[in-house]
Amino acid sequence: MRKVILRQSRYIPPFNEPARDLRVQNKPLWLHQRDLLARYTTEEREVESGKFDDIPQDAVEQIVYRDNLFFDRDYILAFLAEAIRSGQPRRAAFSKDNRAFVQHALPLAHGYTQHGDLYLADLWYFPSGPTPEAEPLVVDFGSSEIGYYHIPTYMATDQGDLTFQVPRRSLLSIESWVHIFIADAVFGLFSRGARMEKRIAEDLGFKLQVLWQALLEQRQVLSCSKMVSVGNNCTINPSAVILGPTTIGDNVNIEAGAVIDNCIIGSNATISQGCQLMLSVVGDGCFMPFRSSLYLTTLMENSMVAQNTCLQMCVVGRNTFIGAGNTFTDYNLIPKPIQAIGGAGALEEAGRPVLGGCVGHNCRIGSGLIIYPARTIESDVVLFASPERRVIDNNVTFEESDHHKLKDARKHPRLYPRPGEEEQPATLVKRIIDRPADEHARPTW
């Protein structure tokens, strides 16, 4: 089967990168897609224009998808099995009754096509070449409600329930940083846990294997090697608590008192004393000093969260440092919908009552800042805590970075410019220098 990839050139703020290059479950999205489809495809082509009309027209079996789609193994297996069985051109579709899709994937997204009561995604199967007419194929997500109950009602619904609709198979168009959070936490780690629970409940043989392994290792069931996968050359202190399903890469150092629950830990990462990680993804080469904490949070590769900082429902880009004692808040004290940057590049309702913030690539965030819910800090930004700015209540752009005030500003290069700025760096520098006097203090060189 031929694989045809439609390029999506739009950059995702605040990262200033297309979705295909961002990490999902500690893999670049393009690599995640390739790995899942490798068993089905023998040829790959890319359509740089991203237009459906430019798909190769020869009459061969093809799977076509846009490169900002996240899908998991269970979804693509079900989609291809049904599409191939039908022998007809098919397109991925979602019903309005799909609670996981409507609650988590639809907010902030503009890449789906509405077709009656269905939403169509840019994923097609063609048995003998492309055709503009493809029958919608609805694959049930098999979602169930999972969450945290009996919390104060001012943080959730009138019943005091804070829940996620967790699918056992999923597809998601990544058009906002919030969709990275959904793909990693809700459609990733939560889904993996739900699938594991279902398998243990329905597969007696597997259940007995898990129990037997726990007895042999004299561990709790969730801590046995059937539930926790550990790579090569890892050092794990005996007092660390690791609960599955958790995946740990190679050359990982986990120190005394760390608690890790249903996480993905990349290779060459260090988790120091007293760190707390729950339902989070820690990328390759990340470093977490003592008493730093992550909850439903993504750290992309080579980033660091310093001591006494807790990130909840946040996404952090690569090569980023977040200093000690920072507070990323995650819900509005005065009840009103949380807004985030959506697929159209403007603020829209995020569809979540609780949501943290997002920091781009190559950022340096000093100590002691307070960041309001769903605020973003653009790639290449440096922030110092100061009497003038200790609370981040708006999205921070590169032009507002504090490093422009320093004579050595050039020592922090801009590695992730916005589209169109690559060819005109002088224009960007001039715009920073010539800002009006009523904006933040202009830089000195």
Secondary structure as the mmCIF struct_conf table of DSSP 4:
data_model
#
loop_
_struct_conf.conf_type_id
_struct_conf.id
_struct_conf.beg_label_comp_id
_struct_conf.beg_label_asym_id
_struct_conf.beg_label_seq_id
_struct_conf.end_label_comp_id
_struct_conf.end_label_asym_id
_struct_conf.end_label_seq_id
STRN STRN1 ARG A 2 LEU A 6
HELX_LH_PP_P HELX_LH_PP_P1 ARG A 10 ARG A 10
STRN STRN2 TYR A 11 ILE A 12
TURN_TY1_P TURN_TY1_P1 PRO A 13 ASN A 16
STRN STRN3 GLU A 17 PRO A 18
HELX_RH_3T_P HELX_RH_3T_P1 ALA A 19 ASP A 21
BEND BEND1 LEU A 22 LEU A 22
STRN STRN4 ARG A 23 VAL A 24
TURN_TY1_P TURN_TY1_P2 GLN A 25 ASN A 26
STRN STRN5 LYS A 27 PRO A 28
HELX_RH_AL_P HELX_RH_AL_P1 LEU A 29 LEU A 37
TURN_TY1_P TURN_TY1_P3 ALA A 38 TYR A 40
BEND BEND2 THR A 42 THR A 42
STRN STRN6 GLU A 43 VAL A 47
TURN_TY1_P TURN_TY1_P4 GLU A 48 SER A 49
HELX_RH_3T_P HELX_RH_3T_P2 PHE A 52 ASP A 54
BEND BEND3 ILE A 55 ILE A 55
BEND BEND4 ASP A 58 VAL A 60
STRN STRN7 GLN A 62 ARG A 66
TURN_TY1_P TURN_TY1_P5 ASP A 67 ASN A 68
STRN STRN8 LEU A 69 PHE A 71
HELX_RH_AL_P HELX_RH_AL_P2 ARG A 73 SER A 86
TURN_TY1_P TURN_TY1_P6 GLY A 87 GLY A 87
BEND BEND5 GLN A 88 GLN A 88
STRN STRN9 ARG A 90 SER A 95
TURN_TY1_P TURN_TY1_P7 LYS A 96 ASP A 97
HELX_RH_AL_P HELX_RH_AL_P3 ARG A 99 ALA A 100
HELX_RH_PI_P HELX_RH_PI_P1 PHE A 101 ALA A 105
BEND BEND6 LEU A 106 LEU A 106
TURN_TY1_P TURN_TY1_P8 PRO A 107 LEU A 108
STRN STRN10 THR A 113 HIS A 115
TURN_TY1_P TURN_TY1_P9 GLY A 116 ASP A 117
STRN STRN11 LEU A 118 PHE A 126
TURN_TY1_P TURN_TY1_P10 PRO A 127 SER A 128
BEND BEND7 GLY A 129 GLY A 129
BEND BEND8 PRO A 132 PRO A 132
STRN STRN12 GLU A 135 VAL A 138
STRN STRN13 SER A 144 TYR A 148
BEND BEND9 HIS A 150 HIS A 150
HELX_RH_3T_P HELX_RH_3T_P3 THR A 153 MET A 155
BEND BEND10 ALA A 156 ALA A 156
TURN_TY1_P TURN_TY1_P11 ASP A 158 GLN A 159
STRN STRN14 LEU A 162 VAL A 166
BEND BEND11 ARG A 168 ARG A 169
STRN STRN15 LEU A 171 SER A 173
BEND BEND12 SER A 176 SER A 176
HELX_RH_AL_P HELX_RH_AL_P4 TRP A 177 PHE A 181
HELX_RH_PI_P HELX_RH_PI_P2 ILE A 182 PHE A 190
HELX_RH_AL_P HELX_RH_AL_P5 SER A 191 GLU A 202
HELX_RH_AL_P HELX_RH_AL_P6 LEU A 204 GLU A 217
TURN_TY1_P TURN_TY1_P12 GLN A 218 GLN A 218
HELX_RH_3T_P HELX_RH_3T_P4 VAL A 221 SER A 223
BEND BEND13 CYS A 224 CYS A 224
TURN_TY1_P TURN_TY1_P13 SER A 225 MET A 227
STRN STRN16 VAL A 228 VAL A 230
TURN_TY1_P TURN_TY1_P14 ASN A 232 ASN A 233
STRN STRN17 THR A 235 ILE A 236
TURN_TY1_P TURN_TY1_P15 PRO A 238 SER A 239
STRN STRN18 VAL A 241 LEU A 243
BEND BEND14 GLY A 244 PRO A 245
STRN STRN19 THR A 246 ILE A 248
BEND BEND15 ASP A 250 ASN A 251
STRN STRN20 ASN A 253 ILE A 254
TURN_TY1_P TURN_TY1_P16 ALA A 256 GLY A 257
STRN STRN21 VAL A 259 ASP A 261
BEND BEND16 ASN A 262 ASN A 262
STRN STRN22 ILE A 264 ILE A 265
TURN_TY1_P TURN_TY1_P17 SER A 267 ASN A 268
STRN STRN23 THR A 270 ILE A 271
TURN_TY1_P TURN_TY1_P18 GLN A 273 GLY A 274
STRN STRN24 GLN A 276 MET A 278
BEND BEND17 LEU A 279 LEU A 279
STRN STRN25 VAL A 281 VAL A 282
TURN_TY1_P TURN_TY1_P19 ASP A 284 GLY A 285
STRN STRN26 PHE A 287 MET A 288
TURN_TY1_P TURN_TY1_P20 PHE A 290 ARG A 291
STRN STRN27 SER A 293 TYR A 295
BEND BEND18 LEU A 296 LEU A 296
STRN STRN28 THR A 298 LEU A 299
TURN_TY1_P TURN_TY1_P21 GLU A 301 ASN A 302
STRN STRN29 MET A 304 VAL A 305
TURN_TY1_P TURN_TY1_P22 GLN A 307 ASN A 308
STRN STRN30 CYS A 310 GLN A 312
BEND BEND19 MET A 313 MET A 313
STRN STRN31 VAL A 315 VAL A 316
TURN_TY1_P TURN_TY1_P23 ARG A 318 ASN A 319
STRN STRN32 PHE A 321 ILE A 322
TURN_TY1_P TURN_TY1_P24 ALA A 324 GLY A 325
STRN STRN33 THR A 327 PHE A 328
BEND BEND20 TYR A 331 TYR A 331
BEND BEND21 LEU A 333 ILE A 334
STRN STRN34 GLN A 339 ILE A 341
TURN_TY1_P TURN_TY1_P25 GLY A 343 ALA A 344
BEND BEND22 GLY A 345 ALA A 346
STRN STRN35 LEU A 347 GLU A 349
BEND BEND23 GLY A 351 GLY A 351
BEND BEND24 PRO A 353 VAL A 354
STRN STRN36 CYS A 358 VAL A 359
BEND BEND25 HIS A 361 ASN A 362
STRN STRN37 ARG A 364 ILE A 365
BEND BEND26 SER A 367 GLY A 368
STRN STRN38 ILE A 370 ILE A 371
TURN_TY1_P TURN_TY1_P26 PRO A 373 ALA A 374
STRN STRN39 THR A 376 ILE A 377
TURN_TY1_P TURN_TY1_P27 SER A 379 ASP A 380
STRN STRN40 VAL A 382 LEU A 383
BEND BEND27 PRO A 387 GLU A 388
BEND BEND28 ARG A 390 ARG A 390
STRN STRN41 VAL A 391 ILE A 392
BEND BEND29 ASN A 394 ASN A 394
STRN STRN42 VAL A 396 VAL A 396
HELX_RH_3T_P HELX_RH_3T_P5 PHE A 398 GLU A 400
HELX_RH_3T_P HELX_RH_3T_P6 ASP A 402 LYS A 405
BEND BEND30 LEU A 406 LEU A 406
TURN_TY1_P TURN_TY1_P28 LYS A 407 ASP A 408
HELX_RH_3T_P HELX_RH_3T_P7 ALA A 409 LYS A 411
BEND BEND31 HIS A 412 HIS A 412
BEND BEND32 TYR A 416 TYR A 416
HELX_LH_PP_P HELX_LH_PP_P2 PRO A 417 ARG A 418
TURN_TY1_P TURN_TY1_P29 PRO A 419 GLY A 420
TURN_TY1_P TURN_TY1_P30 GLU A 422 GLU A 423
HELX_RH_AL_P HELX_RH_AL_P7 PRO A 425 ILE A 433
TURN_TY1_P TURN_TY1_P31 ASP A 434 ASP A 434
TURN_TY1_P TURN_TY1_P32 ALA A 437 ASP A 438
BEND BEND33 GLU A 439 HIS A 440
HELX_LH_PP_P HELX_LH_PP_P3 ALA A 441 PRO A 443
#
